Amino acid sequence: MKYNKALTLFALLAFPLFFLTDCAGAKRGRDQKVNTVIQTARSYVGTPYKYGGTTRVGLDCSALLYHAYYSVRIQLPRVSEDQAKIGEKIKLKDLKPGDMVFFATGERRNQITHAGIVTAVRSRSDIRFIHASTSLGVTESNLFSPYYIERFKRARRVL
């Protein structure tokens, strides 16, 4: 009988500990993946923009996302309009590093034509994202700059 009480007591104490450890491990795993995605994207900083490009010689915004997420074994579609359909919808106020952001920068106001990855959330009005800009190549910008916030369409989370 004492053996059963000891086993029951152990199970009652160890079971919640297992879940706490598991949750912490999952968060740590997500954080590591986010860091890998951001580091991979940042390794392209300075790479010139090239429409349809997929290499360090030149690449476009969707290729940047494709390569960055592929580094953690997440295979995204190649085109930003299709990438904008993957993962969980995220509200602007809930953005975290590693989230994908999408914009309509062309003449059609609802067509996704540009994408980036959130790299830092510094404040409600300072959210940094990395992207392949047609004029600057791969660079980081503030989502709340007038140009980008006016064109922001949606955000998605795959990590």
C-alpha positions, 0 to 999 in steps of 0.5 A, spaced: 500 500 500 505 504 501 508 503 494 502 505 491 501 511 495 508 513 493 507 512 486 501 516 486 504 522 489 510 521 484 505 521 479 501 527 481 508 531 482 511 529 476 506 530 471 505 537 472 512 538 471 512 534 465 508 539 462 511 545 464 518 543 461 514 541 455 511 548 454 518 551 456 521 547 451 516 548 445 517 556 446 525 555 446 524 551 440 520 556 437 525 562 439 531 558 436 527 557 429 525 564 429 532 566 430 534 562 425 529 565 420 531 572 422 539 570 421 538 567 415 534 573 412 539 578 415 545 574 411 542 577 405 542 584 407 545 588 401 543 583 396 541 587 390 533 586 388 532 582 382 525 581 380 524 573 380 531 572 382 533 567 387 540 567 389 545 572 392 546 575 386 539 578 386 533 576 389 526 578 390 522 579 396 518 572 396 525 569 395 527 572 401 522 569 405 522 562 401 530 561 403 529 564 410 523 559 412 526 553 408 532 554 413 528 551 419 524 546 414 518 550 412 517 550 405 513 556 403 510 557 396 515 561 391 510 567 390 508 572 395 501 572 394 501 565 395 505 566 401 500 570 404 495 564 404 499 560 409 499 560 416 495 563 422 492 570 421 495 575 425 493 582 427 497 588 427 497 589 434 499 582 435 506 581 431 512 578 433 519 577 430 518 571 425 511 573 423 510 574 415 508 581 413 504 582 406 503 589 402 500 591 396 505 596 393 502 595 386 497 599 382 491 594 385 490 596 392 488 589 394 493 584 390 499 582 395 505 584 391 511 585 397 513 581 403 517 581 409 519 578 415 518 581 422 525 582 426 523 586 432 518 589 435 520 595 439 514 599 440 507 599 438 509 604 432 516 601 431 516 594 428 522 592 424 521 587 418 526 585 413 525 585 405 528 585 399 526 593 396 526 594 389 531 600 390 535 598 396 536 591 396 535 586 402 534 591 408 530 592 414 525 598 415 519 600 420 513 597 418 510 604 421 513 608 416 508 612 411 509 608 405 509 601 408 503 602 413 499 605 408 500 599 403 500 593 409 495 588 408 496 582 412 500 578 417 501 571 418 505 566 423 508 559 421 512 558 427 
